[in-house]
Amino acid sequence: MSAFIQQLPALIGVVVGALGSYLAIVRGDKVRFRREQTARWEERRLTVYSDYARVLKKSVTLTYRVSAHLGNDPHPHPLSPEEAAPQLVSALEARSALPARQRAARERYYSAVRDDLALPPGHSGRWIFDEPASAGA
């Protein structure tokens, strides 16, 4: 028994060291995961910002070209409003694609909830409920 007692401090040291090592590795992994996640989100934000800036620049350039056609801007490549209209529409659609997708996703969500709860389709403010039968009739 005395041999076990003599070895007990070394055994406790090994357990404490293993536990400390485990905690250090877990903490390091969490920090690395957060850092990598932040980097991924920054890349995504940069992509979205640059896409939006590109579409916005296209809209502004088309506006300058139409303005040049009307004699209000010195842009070297004037464009008539009729020629610019389809391009402006596509630029506007591209610029507002994120809210449109968000609205469509929200509508699909509400539709799935209504189906799951067996509710009638459409906005709840427009639902028509049957009048309950009067108790005296």
PETAJO-V915598 format. One record per residue. OMEGA is omega in whole degrees, -180 to 180 (NA if undefined). NEAR is the number of other ideal C-beta (glycine too) atoms within 12 Angstrom. D_FIRST is the distance of its C-alpha to the first C-alpha in Angstrom with 1 decimal. Layout:
# PETAJO-V915598
OMEGA,NEAR,D_FIRST
OMEGA,NEAR,D_FIRST
This chain:
# PETAJO-V915598
-179,7,0.0
177,7,3.8
177,9,5.4
180,10,5.2
179,11,6.5
-179,10,8.8
-176,13,10.0
178,14,10.7
178,12,14.0
178,14,15.2
177,15,14.6
178,13,16.4
179,13,19.1
-180,14,19.7
179,14,20.1
179,14,22.4
179,14,24.3
179,14,24.9
178,14,26.1
178,14,28.3
179,14,29.7
-179,14,30.5
178,14,32.2
179,14,34.2
180,14,35.4
179,14,36.4
178,14,38.3
178,14,40.0
178,14,41.1
180,14,42.6
179,14,44.4
178,14,45.7
179,14,46.8
180,14,48.7
179,14,50.3
178,14,51.4
177,14,52.7
179,14,54.7
178,14,56.2
179,14,57.2
178,14,58.8
177,14,60.6
179,14,62.0
179,14,63.2
179,14,64.8
178,14,66.5
-180,14,67.9
180,17,69.2
-179,15,70.7
176,14,72.4
180,18,73.7
179,21,75.1
179,16,76.6
180,17,78.3
179,25,79.8
178,19,80.9
178,17,82.5
179,24,84.3
-179,25,85.7
179,19,86.8
178,24,88.4
178,32,90.3
176,26,91.5
-180,23,92.8
177,27,94.5
178,26,96.3
177,21,97.1
178,21,98.6
-180,22,100.7
176,16,102.1
-177,10,102.9
-177,13,100.2
-179,19,97.8
-179,12,98.3
-175,20,95.8
-178,11,97.1
-179,17,96.5
-178,22,98.1
-179,24,97.4
179,18,99.5
180,18,97.9
179,11,98.6
-177,15,96.8
-174,28,93.9
-179,16,93.4
180,15,91.3
177,23,89.2
178,26,88.7
-179,15,87.7
178,17,85.1
178,25,83.7
178,21,83.6
179,18,81.8
-179,23,79.3
-177,24,78.7
-179,18,78.2
-178,18,76.1
177,17,72.8
-180,15,74.1
178,15,75.9
179,14,72.8
179,13,70.9
180,14,73.6
179,14,73.6
178,14,69.8
179,14,70.0
176,17,72.8
178,14,70.8
-179,14,67.9
178,19,70.1
179,18,71.8
178,14,68.5
179,15,67.5
178,18,70.9
-178,13,70.5
-179,10,67.0
180,12,68.2
177,8,71.5
178,16,73.5
-179,16,77.1
176,16,77.6
-178,13,78.7
-176,13,78.1
178,14,77.2
-179,8,80.0
-180,9,82.5
177,12,81.3
-179,10,83.9
175,10,82.7
176,7,84.7
178,7,86.0
179,7,84.4
-179,7,86.9
-175,6,88.1
-177,5,87.0
-174,4,90.5
NA,6,92.1
